[in-house]
Amino acid sequence: QVQLQESGPGLVKPSETLSLTCTVSGGSISGYYWSWIRQPPGKGLEWIGYIYSSGSTDYNPSLKSRVTISVDTSKNQFSLRLSSVTAADTAVYYCARTRNEVYFDYWGQGTLVTVSS
Amino acid sequence: QSALTQPASVSGSPGQSITVSCTGTSSDVGSYNLVSWYQHHPGKAPKFVIYEVSKRPSGVSNRFSGSKSGDTASLTISGLQAEDEADYYCCSYAGSGTPYVFGTGTKVTVL
């Protein structure tokens, strides 16, 4: 059974960079697409971007200028960096495996990141 | 891309059937048979229950079924059980640009 676990700081200051890591267990990170998705409090889900195990990426155009997703296949991990954060970036951040580039078959439990000074 | 529209809440008694709608546009739901549905119990990892409009993943109860007509997709839960009480989100592929658009979410309550 594939399991995903997000990790990283729960509090980030405005204008700084949010950094999260997703550790994949129970399966290999190779050969799949891996996404980051977020949910601001009281709002719906928003796809942030994905990375293929080879390193190719695609990002949500609304966040593209601030997002970087990277992968470390040796550690079975992939990471998210979101720069110049504001309060609007406060959200629960999920990592998920993306199948056939069209649906998400395994998700992490999510981690709340609050942007506040 | 705007979020897909779902009813905020749907309720039903144990054993009944309920349907959750997911309305998009001709650019997303209407253009692709690539709608998926996710069940989310707060604090837990979301679980996908339907993909490609009506396909059920291995291990998901056959009480869950999906369909689509035009720009609206639907998730039906038959034989409603207490464990089905959760939030449900739809998602549609929307082509290049912003390839995934999610629904606003529906809270399903078992009375």
Interface residues (C-beta under 8 A of the other chain):
Chain A: L4 S35 I37 G44 L45 E46 W47 D58 N60 P61 S62 Y94 A96 R99 E101 V102 Y103 F104 D105 Y106 W107 G108 Q109 G110
Chain B: A3 L34 S36 Y38 G43 K44 A45 P46 K47 F48 Y51 E52 P57 Y89 C91 Y93 G97 T98 P99 Y100 V101 F102 G103 T104 G105
